[in-house]
Amino acid sequence: MIYICFTEQSLVKRIPIMKSLLRVLGYLKPYKTGVMLTLGFAVLTTLLDLVPPWLIKVVVDRLVDGNGTSMVYWAVSGLIFVYLTRNFFNHKRIIFNNRVEQSVVFDLRSEIYRSLQRLSINFFENRSTGELMSRVNDDVNYVERIFIDGVEQVVTAVLTLTGITIILFYLHWKLALVALLPIPFLVWGACKYTVKAHSRYHMVRERAAKMNARLQDSISGIRETLAFNRQPHEIERFEEKSRDYCNGTLEVMRLWAMYSPTMMFFGSLGTVFILFYGIGLVRIDEITVGSLVAFIGYLALFYTPINQLHSVNHMLQHALASGERLFEIMDQKPDVCESPDAKLPSTNVRGAITFDRVTFAYIKGKNAVEDLSFQIEPGEKIALVGHTGSGKSTLVKLLLRFYDTDTGEIYLDNHCIRNLKTSYLREQIGLVPQDPFLFNGTVAENILYGNVEADPDSMKQAAVAAHADDFIRNLPNGYNAIIGERGVKLSGGEKHRIAIARAFLKDPPILVLDEATASVDTETETKIKEALTHLMAGRTTLIIAHRLSTLEGANRVLVMKSGRIVESGTHNRLIHDESEYARLFHSQVHL
């Protein structure tokens, strides 16, 4: 049964649980009409459920007395009418209940997904994809059970218990008191179960999330698993998480296995008490045989909703544990917040970039970039070079406001990026990463990601400019070809050219290239370079160079080391000096 049990030990725990329950039920507010219709038909169904035992009482009493045969037939006809009407109302209840439930579940899943979309990149870098998927899918499904069964069962059960209690006291108040003797034990048992079950259900949901995270990671890395012949190792790692989940579930089920039969036993004692006491009342003619039969019938109806409430309590603890995990995401504050008075300029920026004494650390006390200052003029092409970990990619993340600087500011033209709308800022920058991410869809859908409102002709023009049109036309179904998860059906060079076409379609004033010719053959590299030369024309370009042979066309080279710019100049000047750049260049030439 669902009871609010406040003891000194559990008061602090109970309050958050009640808040979570009220918050979940708050999703019903937009659908008040559907909820009222559902509950209305549930009430009618419940009221009709109270009629058959009374009609059966009439039939039994008439048969025992041997009088009123016609009344018996009228009572039987009434039973048929009640059953038909009750089932019709139940049909309507199910329809309205499912409409409300699906609407609420859609809202809940949509809100959790929207919450994920507004969070900063740091949130995702510290959590596994599988764990987040578990929350969006599994936890929402468990919360859904409250709307399918929970609310309605609680309301109908309370109504049934109230109605039957009134009828029992009307029939014979002493016998009614005897019937209710097990109730205190049921309340006590429900309180004990609720306190113990909640933490266990929370543990089960966490273990399920870890198992899903292990599964997602394993499937994503299936090529590496096969290449290194590590299938037994992966099976062992997955089974370890799966076993933890199963053991946690068994722990909860053991608690339920003790609780549910015990409560049903206490409930069934009511029937035993009535028979012992009721038979004596019949013998002294204080009640009729029909009244005793009706009493037993109503008592069966009385303990049915009590057992339903036990099941709802079991389901509720599971749902609340899931709900708390969902609300944890919804209440999460993004690390990068937009200013309430953020500006939205009416035109694109010219492309001037200024880093003014910028310092940033992923881990406190270990700066990724430190006291960094430089300027890029509109239309200028700047190359960032340096060893791995020197801070090149961090500059791009800061420019896109994936992270905010710890100290110092970054400017686009004369606008501090903290004071710009985040959507506007990111529309000004086009990114062609070293390892482009392609979605599991068509070629056209992936190119249109640069501008979802572009027409097909513009999309194809972007593909032509990126030297991608030729290979796309040779694919089965051309631009409508499905390319698989992360573009697995395409080569590395083909994925890069689709990423370049995406940037063409976006048409931003600022371009960031993260070594777009890495790990491709010479012929493919030539095509990509031609596409990039076309793409860079007239745009401010920031080139992150891992291979220094790709710096053709750069107006200036910025050399980074340990999060600082240690050298700046043209390729020709730096290559002839005793410089860090020269050492980097010669080390690659001699490889």
C-alpha positions as CSV (number, residue, x, y, z in Angstrom):
1,M,0.0,0.0,0.0
2,I,1.1,3.6,-0.6
3,Y,1.4,5.3,2.8
4,I,3.2,8.5,3.8
5,C,5.3,7.2,6.7
6,F,7.2,9.8,8.6
7,T,9.5,8.5,11.4
8,E,12.4,10.2,13.0
9,Q,14.8,8.0,11.0
10,S,13.1,8.4,7.6
11,L,11.8,12.0,7.7
12,V,14.7,13.5,5.8
13,K,14.6,10.7,3.2
14,R,10.8,10.9,2.8
15,I,10.6,14.6,1.9
16,P,12.8,14.4,-1.2
17,I,10.8,11.3,-2.3
18,M,7.5,13.1,-1.9
19,K,9.0,16.1,-3.9
20,S,10.0,13.7,-6.7
21,L,6.5,12.1,-6.7
22,L,4.8,15.5,-6.9
23,R,7.1,16.6,-9.6
24,V,6.4,13.5,-11.7
25,L,2.7,14.0,-11.2
26,G,3.0,17.6,-12.2
27,Y,3.4,16.4,-15.8
28,L,-0.4,15.6,-15.8
29,K,-1.4,19.3,-15.5
30,P,-1.5,20.1,-19.2
31,Y,-3.9,17.1,-19.7
32,K,-6.5,17.9,-17.0
33,T,-9.4,17.0,-19.3
34,G,-8.0,13.6,-20.2
35,V,-7.1,12.9,-16.6
36,M,-10.6,13.9,-15.4
37,L,-12.3,11.7,-18.1
38,T,-10.0,8.8,-17.2
39,L,-10.7,9.1,-13.5
40,G,-14.4,9.7,-14.2
41,F,-14.7,6.4,-16.0
42,A,-12.6,4.7,-13.4
43,V,-15.0,6.0,-10.7
44,L,-18.0,4.7,-12.6
45,T,-16.3,1.3,-13.1
46,T,-15.5,1.2,-9.4
47,L,-19.1,2.1,-8.4
48,L,-20.5,-0.6,-10.6
49,D,-18.0,-3.1,-9.1
50,L,-19.8,-2.6,-5.8
51,V,-23.2,-3.6,-7.1
52,P,-22.8,-7.4,-7.9
53,P,-22.3,-8.6,-4.3
54,W,-25.5,-6.8,-3.2
55,L,-27.5,-8.4,-6.0
56,I,-26.0,-11.7,-5.1
57,K,-27.2,-11.1,-1.5
58,V,-30.7,-10.5,-2.8
59,V,-30.6,-13.7,-4.8
60,V,-29.3,-15.9,-1.9
61,D,-31.8,-14.4,0.6
62,R,-34.7,-15.0,-1.8
63,L,-33.6,-18.6,-2.5
64,V,-33.2,-19.4,1.2
65,D,-36.6,-17.9,2.1
66,G,-38.2,-19.5,-0.9
67,N,-40.0,-16.3,-1.8
68,G,-39.8,-13.8,-4.6
69,T,-38.7,-15.9,-7.5
70,S,-39.3,-13.0,-9.9
71,M,-37.0,-10.9,-7.8
72,V,-34.3,-13.4,-8.4
73,Y,-34.6,-13.1,-12.2
74,W,-34.6,-9.3,-11.9
75,A,-31.5,-9.5,-9.8
76,V,-29.8,-11.8,-12.4
77,S,-30.8,-9.5,-15.2
78,G,-29.4,-6.6,-13.2
79,L,-26.1,-8.5,-12.9
80,I,-25.8,-8.8,-16.7
81,F,-26.6,-5.1,-17.2
82,V,-24.0,-4.1,-14.6
83,Y,-21.3,-6.3,-16.1
84,L,-21.9,-5.0,-19.6
85,T,-22.0,-1.3,-18.5
86,R,-18.9,-1.8,-16.3
87,N,-16.9,-3.2,-19.2
88,F,-18.0,-0.4,-21.5
89,F,-16.8,2.2,-19.0
90,N,-13.6,0.2,-18.5
91,H,-13.0,0.3,-22.3
92,K,-13.4,4.1,-22.3
93,R,-11.1,4.4,-19.3
94,I,-8.3,2.5,-21.0
95,I,-8.6,4.6,-24.1
96,F,-8.4,8.0,-22.3
97,N,-5.7,6.7,-19.9
98,N,-3.4,5.6,-22.7
99,R,-3.8,8.9,-24.5
100,V,-2.8,10.8,-21.4
101,E,0.0,8.4,-20.6
102,Q,1.6,8.7,-24.1
103,S,1.3,12.5,-24.1
104,V,3.0,12.7,-20.7
105,V,5.7,10.3,-21.6
106,F,6.4,12.3,-24.8
107,D,6.7,15.5,-22.8
108,L,9.0,13.8,-20.2
109,R,11.3,12.3,-22.8
110,S,11.3,15.5,-24.8
111,E,12.3,17.5,-21.8
112,I,15.1,15.2,-20.8
113,Y,16.5,15.4,-24.3
114,R,16.1,19.2,-24.4
115,S,18.0,19.3,-21.1
116,L,20.8,17.3,-22.6
117,Q,21.0,19.6,-25.6
118,R,21.5,22.7,-23.4
119,L,24.3,21.3,-21.3
120,S,28.0,22.1,-21.8
121,I,30.5,19.8,-23.4
122,N,32.1,19.1,-20.1
123,F,29.0,17.2,-18.9
124,F,29.2,14.7,-21.8
125,E,33.0,14.3,-21.6
126,N,32.6,13.1,-18.0
127,R,29.8,10.6,-18.7
128,S,29.4,7.6,-21.0
129,T,27.0,7.7,-23.9
130,G,25.4,4.4,-22.7
131,E,24.7,5.7,-19.3
132,L,22.9,8.8,-20.7
133,M,20.9,6.6,-23.1
134,S,19.8,4.5,-20.2
135,R,18.3,7.6,-18.6
136,V,16.5,8.8,-21.7
137,N,15.1,5.4,-22.5
138,D,14.9,3.0,-19.6
139,D,14.4,5.5,-16.8
140,V,11.6,7.3,-18.7
141,N,10.0,3.9,-19.3
142,Y,10.0,3.2,-15.6
143,V,8.5,6.6,-14.8
144,E,5.9,5.9,-17.4
145,R,4.5,3.1,-15.3
146,I,3.2,5.7,-12.8
147,F,0.9,7.1,-15.5
148,I,-0.2,3.8,-16.9
149,D,-1.0,2.1,-13.6
150,G,0.0,4.2,-10.6
151,V,-2.3,7.2,-10.5
152,E,-5.4,5.4,-11.7
153,Q,-4.9,2.4,-9.5
154,V,-4.4,4.5,-6.4
155,V,-7.6,6.6,-7.1
156,T,-9.8,3.6,-7.9
157,A,-8.4,1.6,-5.0
158,V,-9.1,4.4,-2.5
159,L,-12.6,4.8,-3.9
160,T,-13.2,1.1,-3.7
161,L,-11.9,0.9,-0.2
162,T,-14.1,3.8,0.9
163,G,-17.2,2.5,-0.8
164,I,-16.8,-1.0,0.5
165,T,-16.1,0.2,4.1
166,I,-19.3,2.2,4.1
167,I,-21.3,-0.8,2.8
168,L,-19.7,-3.2,5.3
169,F,-20.5,-0.9,8.3
170,Y,-24.1,-0.5,6.9
171,L,-24.5,-4.3,6.7
172,H,-23.1,-5.0,10.2
173,W,-20.7,-2.6,12.0
174,K,-19.3,-5.2,14.4
175,L,-18.5,-7.7,11.6
176,A,-17.0,-4.7,9.7
177,L,-14.6,-4.0,12.6
178,V,-13.6,-7.6,12.6
179,A,-12.9,-7.5,8.9
180,L,-10.6,-4.5,9.3
181,L,-8.4,-6.0,12.0
182,P,-5.5,-6.8,9.6
183,I,-5.3,-3.2,8.4
184,P,-2.7,-1.9,11.0
185,F,-0.4,-4.8,10.1
186,L,-0.7,-3.9,6.4
187,V,0.1,-0.2,7.1
188,W,3.1,-1.1,9.2
189,G,4.5,-3.6,6.5
190,A,4.1,-1.0,3.7
191,C,6.0,1.6,5.7
192,K,8.8,-0.8,6.4
193,Y,9.0,-1.9,2.7
194,T,9.0,1.6,1.3
195,V,11.9,2.8,3.5
196,K,14.0,-0.2,2.6
197,A,13.1,-0.5,-1.1
198,H,13.8,3.0,-2.3
199,S,17.6,2.9,-1.9
200,R,17.7,-0.6,-3.4
201,Y,15.8,0.5,-6.5
202,H,18.2,3.5,-6.9
203,M,21.1,1.1,-6.8
204,V,19.5,-1.2,-9.5
205,R,18.9,1.8,-11.9
206,E,22.6,2.8,-11.5
207,R,23.8,-0.7,-12.2
208,A,21.5,-0.9,-15.3
209,A,23.0,2.3,-16.6
210,K,26.6,0.9,-16.1
211,M,25.6,-2.3,-18.0
212,N,24.1,-0.2,-20.9
213,A,27.3,2.0,-20.9
214,R,29.4,-1.2,-21.2
215,L,27.2,-2.5,-24.0
216,Q,27.3,0.8,-26.0
217,D,31.0,1.1,-25.7
218,S,31.6,-2.5,-26.7
219,I,29.4,-2.3,-29.8
220,S,31.0,1.1,-30.8
221,G,34.4,-0.6,-30.6
222,I,33.5,-3.9,-32.3
223,R,36.1,-3.4,-35.1
224,E,38.9,-3.0,-32.5
225,T,37.5,-6.0,-30.6
226,L,37.6,-8.2,-33.7
227,A,41.0,-6.8,-34.9
228,F,42.7,-7.6,-31.5
229,N,40.7,-10.8,-31.1
230,R,39.4,-9.6,-27.7
231,Q,35.9,-11.1,-27.9
232,P,36.4,-13.3,-24.7
233,H,37.7,-10.2,-22.8
234,E,34.6,-8.1,-23.9
235,I,32.2,-10.9,-23.0
236,E,33.8,-11.1,-19.5
237,R,33.5,-7.3,-19.0
238,F,29.9,-7.2,-20.2
239,E,28.9,-10.2,-18.1
240,E,30.5,-8.6,-15.0
241,K,28.2,-5.6,-15.4
242,S,25.2,-7.8,-16.3
243,R,25.8,-10.0,-13.2
244,D,25.9,-6.9,-10.9
245,Y,22.6,-5.7,-12.4
246,C,21.0,-9.2,-12.0
247,N,22.3,-9.5,-8.4
248,G,20.9,-6.0,-7.6
249,T,17.5,-7.0,-9.1
250,L,17.5,-10.2,-7.1
251,E,18.2,-8.3,-3.9
252,V,15.1,-6.1,-4.6
253,M,13.0,-9.2,-5.6
254,R,14.0,-11.0,-2.3
255,L,12.6,-8.0,-0.4
256,W,9.4,-8.0,-2.5
257,A,9.1,-11.8,-2.2
258,M,9.1,-11.4,1.6
259,Y,6.8,-8.4,1.6
260,S,4.1,-9.3,-0.9
261,P,3.1,-12.8,0.4
262,T,3.3,-11.6,4.0
263,M,0.9,-8.8,3.2
264,M,-1.4,-11.1,1.3
265,F,-1.5,-13.5,4.3
266,F,-2.5,-10.7,6.7
267,G,-5.1,-9.6,4.2
268,S,-6.6,-13.1,3.9
269,L,-6.9,-13.3,7.7
270,G,-9.9,-10.9,7.3
271,T,-11.9,-13.6,5.6
272,V,-11.0,-16.1,8.3
273,F,-12.1,-13.6,11.0
274,I,-15.4,-13.0,9.3
275,L,-16.2,-16.7,8.9
276,F,-15.5,-17.4,12.5
277,Y,-17.6,-14.5,13.7
278,G,-20.2,-14.4,11.0
279,I,-21.2,-18.0,11.3
280,G,-22.2,-17.4,14.9
281,L,-24.2,-14.3,13.9
282,V,-26.1,-16.3,11.3
283,R,-26.9,-19.0,13.9
284,I,-28.5,-16.5,16.2
285,D,-30.3,-14.8,13.3
286,E,-28.5,-11.5,13.7
287,I,-27.6,-11.5,10.0
288,T,-28.9,-13.5,7.0
289,V,-27.0,-16.0,5.0
290,G,-27.1,-13.6,2.0
291,S,-25.6,-10.8,4.2
292,L,-22.7,-13.2,5.2
293,V,-22.2,-14.1,1.5
294,A,-22.3,-10.4,0.5
295,F,-19.8,-9.7,3.3
296,I,-17.4,-12.2,2.0
297,G,-17.9,-10.9,-1.6
298,Y,-17.2,-7.3,-0.5
299,L,-14.2,-8.4,1.5
300,A,-12.7,-10.1,-1.5
301,L,-13.2,-6.7,-3.4
302,F,-11.8,-4.9,-0.3
303,Y,-8.5,-6.8,-0.3
304,T,-8.1,-6.8,-4.1
305,P,-7.3,-3.0,-4.2
306,I,-5.1,-3.4,-1.1
307,N,-3.0,-6.0,-3.0
308,Q,-3.0,-3.6,-6.0
309,L,-1.7,-0.9,-3.8
310,H,1.1,-3.2,-2.7
311,S,2.0,-3.7,-6.3
312,V,1.8,0.1,-7.0
313,N,4.1,0.7,-4.1
314,H,6.6,-1.8,-5.6
315,M,6.3,0.0,-9.0
316,L,6.4,3.4,-7.4
317,Q,9.8,2.9,-5.7
318,H,11.2,1.8,-9.1
319,A,9.7,4.8,-10.8
320,L,10.8,7.3,-8.2
321,A,14.4,6.1,-8.4
322,S,14.3,6.6,-12.2
323,G,12.6,9.9,-11.8
324,E,15.3,11.2,-9.5
325,R,17.9,10.2,-12.1
326,L,16.0,12.1,-14.8
327,F,15.6,15.2,-12.6
328,E,19.3,15.1,-11.9
329,I,19.8,15.9,-15.6
330,M,17.0,18.4,-15.8
331,D,18.3,20.3,-12.8
332,Q,21.9,20.2,-14.1
333,K,23.2,23.7,-14.8
334,P,25.4,24.2,-17.9
335,D,29.0,25.2,-17.2
336,V,28.8,27.7,-20.1
337,C,25.8,30.0,-19.5
338,E,24.4,32.6,-21.8
339,S,24.2,36.2,-20.5
340,P,20.6,37.4,-20.0
341,D,21.3,40.4,-22.1
342,A,23.4,38.6,-24.7
343,K,23.6,40.4,-28.0
344,L,22.3,39.1,-31.4
345,P,24.0,41.2,-34.1
346,S,22.0,41.6,-37.3
347,T,24.9,40.8,-39.6
348,N,27.8,38.3,-39.7
349,V,31.1,39.3,-38.1
350,R,33.9,40.4,-40.4
351,G,36.2,37.7,-38.9
352,A,38.6,39.5,-36.6
353,I,39.6,37.2,-33.7
354,T,41.4,38.4,-30.5
355,F,42.6,36.3,-27.6
356,D,43.4,38.7,-24.7
357,R,45.5,37.1,-21.9
358,V,43.5,33.9,-21.9
359,T,44.1,31.2,-19.3
360,F,42.2,28.0,-19.0
361,A,42.6,24.6,-17.2
362,Y,40.6,21.4,-17.6
363,I,42.0,20.3,-14.2
364,K,42.5,22.9,-11.6
365,G,46.2,23.8,-11.2
366,K,47.2,22.4,-14.6
367,N,46.7,25.1,-17.2
368,A,46.0,23.9,-20.8
369,V,46.6,27.4,-22.1
370,E,48.2,30.2,-20.1
371,D,48.3,34.0,-20.5
372,L,47.6,33.6,-24.3
373,S,47.3,36.8,-26.4
374,F,47.2,37.1,-30.2
375,Q,45.1,38.8,-33.0
376,I,43.9,37.5,-36.3
377,E,42.7,40.0,-38.9
378,P,39.6,39.4,-41.1
379,G,40.4,37.1,-44.0
380,E,43.8,36.1,-42.5
381,K,44.9,32.5,-42.6
382,I,46.6,31.4,-39.4
383,A,48.3,28.1,-38.7
384,L,48.6,26.7,-35.2
385,V,51.4,24.2,-34.8
386,G,52.9,22.4,-31.9
387,H,53.4,19.0,-30.3
388,T,50.3,17.0,-29.0
389,G,49.0,18.6,-25.8
390,S,50.4,22.0,-26.6
391,G,46.9,23.6,-26.4
392,K,45.9,23.9,-30.1
393,S,42.6,22.1,-29.9
394,T,41.8,23.9,-26.6
395,L,41.9,27.3,-28.4
396,V,39.2,26.0,-30.8
397,K,37.0,24.8,-27.9
398,L,37.4,28.2,-26.2
399,L,36.6,30.0,-29.4
400,L,33.4,28.0,-29.9
401,R,32.6,28.5,-26.1
402,F,32.5,24.8,-25.4
403,Y,34.3,26.0,-22.4
404,D,34.7,29.5,-20.8
405,T,38.1,31.0,-20.1
406,D,39.2,31.1,-16.5
407,T,40.8,34.5,-17.0
408,G,41.1,36.8,-20.0
409,E,38.6,37.3,-22.9
410,I,38.1,36.3,-26.5
411,Y,36.6,38.8,-29.0
412,L,35.0,38.4,-32.4
413,D,35.4,41.8,-34.1
414,N,34.7,44.1,-31.1
415,H,32.3,41.7,-29.4
416,C,33.3,39.7,-26.3
417,I,32.1,36.2,-27.0
418,R,30.6,36.0,-23.5
419,N,28.2,38.8,-24.5
420,L,27.0,37.2,-27.7
421,K,24.2,34.7,-28.2
422,T,25.8,31.3,-28.2
423,S,23.7,30.3,-31.3
424,Y,25.0,33.4,-33.1
425,L,28.6,32.8,-32.1
426,R,28.6,29.2,-33.4
427,E,26.9,30.2,-36.6
428,Q,29.9,32.4,-37.4
429,I,32.3,29.5,-37.2
430,G,32.6,26.5,-39.5
431,L,34.5,23.4,-38.3
432,V,36.2,20.7,-40.4
433,P,37.6,18.3,-37.8
434,Q,40.3,15.8,-38.2
435,D,37.8,12.9,-37.6
436,P,34.5,14.1,-39.0
437,F,31.4,12.8,-37.3
438,L,28.7,11.6,-39.8
439,F,25.3,10.6,-38.6
440,N,23.6,7.4,-39.5
441,G,21.5,8.7,-42.4
442,T,21.8,9.7,-46.0
443,V,24.6,11.6,-47.6
444,A,22.2,14.5,-48.2
445,E,21.1,14.7,-44.6
446,N,24.8,14.9,-43.5
447,I,25.6,17.7,-45.9
448,L,22.4,19.6,-45.0
449,Y,23.5,19.5,-41.4
450,G,25.5,22.6,-42.3
451,N,22.2,24.4,-43.2
452,V,19.0,22.4,-42.7
453,E,17.0,25.0,-44.6
454,A,19.1,24.8,-47.8
455,D,17.5,23.6,-51.0
456,P,18.7,20.5,-52.8
457,D,20.5,22.6,-55.5
458,S,22.5,24.5,-52.9
459,M,23.4,21.2,-51.2
460,K,24.7,19.7,-54.5
461,Q,26.6,22.9,-55.3
462,A,28.3,22.5,-51.9
463,A,29.2,18.9,-52.7
464,V,30.7,19.9,-56.1
465,A,32.8,22.6,-54.4
466,A,34.0,20.1,-51.9
467,H,35.0,17.6,-54.7
468,A,32.5,15.2,-53.3
469,D,29.9,15.1,-56.1
470,D,31.7,12.5,-58.2
471,F,32.0,9.8,-55.6
472,I,28.5,10.6,-54.2
473,R,26.9,10.0,-57.6
474,N,28.7,6.6,-57.8
475,L,27.1,5.5,-54.5
476,P,24.0,3.3,-54.7
477,N,21.1,5.8,-54.5
478,G,23.5,8.7,-54.8
479,Y,22.7,11.5,-52.4
480,N,20.1,9.2,-50.8
481,A,22.6,6.5,-49.9
482,I,22.7,5.4,-46.3
483,I,26.2,5.8,-45.0
484,G,25.9,3.9,-41.7
485,E,26.9,4.8,-38.2
486,R,29.6,7.4,-38.1
487,G,29.8,7.0,-41.9
488,V,31.3,3.5,-41.7
489,K,30.5,2.8,-45.4
490,L,32.7,5.6,-46.6
491,S,36.5,6.0,-46.7
492,G,38.3,8.6,-44.6
493,G,38.8,10.9,-47.6
494,E,35.1,10.7,-48.5
495,K,34.1,11.5,-45.0
496,H,36.4,14.5,-45.0
497,R,34.9,15.8,-48.3
498,I,31.3,15.5,-46.9
499,A,32.5,17.5,-43.8
500,I,33.9,20.1,-46.2
501,A,30.7,20.2,-48.2
502,R,28.8,20.7,-44.9
503,A,31.1,23.7,-44.1
504,F,30.5,25.1,-47.6
505,L,26.8,25.0,-47.1
506,K,27.0,26.7,-43.7
507,D,29.1,29.5,-45.4
508,P,30.6,31.0,-42.2
509,P,32.9,34.0,-42.1
510,I,35.4,32.0,-39.8
511,L,36.7,28.6,-40.6
512,V,38.6,26.1,-38.4
513,L,40.5,23.3,-40.1
514,D,41.8,20.5,-37.9
515,E,44.2,18.7,-40.2
516,A,41.6,17.7,-42.7
517,T,44.2,15.8,-44.9
518,A,45.5,13.5,-42.2
519,S,45.7,9.8,-43.0
520,V,44.7,9.9,-46.6
521,D,46.4,8.9,-49.8
522,T,48.2,11.4,-52.0
523,E,45.4,11.6,-54.7
524,T,42.7,12.1,-52.1
525,E,44.9,14.7,-50.3
526,T,45.2,16.7,-53.5
527,K,41.4,16.7,-53.9
528,I,40.8,17.8,-50.3
529,K,43.4,20.5,-50.6
530,E,41.7,21.9,-53.7
531,A,38.4,21.9,-51.9
532,L,39.9,23.6,-48.8
533,T,41.6,26.3,-50.9
534,H,38.2,27.1,-52.4
535,L,36.6,27.0,-49.0
536,M,39.1,29.3,-47.3
537,A,38.8,32.0,-50.0
538,G,37.7,35.2,-48.3
539,R,37.3,33.7,-44.8
540,T,39.3,34.0,-41.6
541,T,40.9,30.6,-41.3
542,L,42.5,28.9,-38.3
543,I,44.4,25.8,-39.4
544,I,45.4,23.3,-36.7
545,A,48.4,21.6,-38.4
546,H,49.8,18.3,-37.2
547,R,51.7,17.8,-40.5
548,L,53.6,20.9,-41.3
549,S,53.5,20.1,-45.0
550,T,49.9,21.2,-45.1
551,L,50.6,24.9,-44.2
552,E,50.5,26.1,-47.8
553,G,48.7,29.4,-48.0
554,A,49.0,30.3,-44.3
555,N,49.8,34.0,-43.8
556,R,51.2,33.4,-40.4
557,V,52.3,30.5,-38.2
558,L,51.7,30.5,-34.4
559,V,53.9,27.9,-32.6
560,M,52.5,26.6,-29.3
561,K,54.3,24.9,-26.5
562,S,52.9,24.0,-23.1
563,G,49.9,26.2,-23.6
564,R,51.8,29.3,-24.7
565,I,52.6,30.9,-28.1
566,V,56.4,30.7,-28.2
567,E,56.9,31.8,-31.8
568,S,55.0,33.7,-34.5
569,G,55.9,34.5,-38.1
570,T,55.8,33.2,-41.7
571,H,56.8,29.7,-42.7
572,N,59.8,31.0,-44.7
573,R,61.1,33.2,-41.8
574,L,60.7,30.6,-39.1
575,I,62.2,27.7,-41.1
576,H,65.5,29.5,-41.4
577,D,65.8,30.4,-37.7
578,E,67.0,28.3,-34.9
579,S,63.4,28.0,-33.8
580,E,61.0,25.5,-32.3
581,Y,59.1,25.5,-35.6
582,A,62.3,24.7,-37.5
583,R,63.0,21.7,-35.2
584,L,59.4,20.5,-35.6
585,F,59.6,20.8,-39.4
586,H,63.0,19.1,-39.7
587,S,61.9,16.3,-37.4
588,Q,59.0,15.5,-39.7
589,V,61.1,15.8,-42.9
590,H,63.6,13.2,-41.6
591,L,60.9,10.7,-40.6
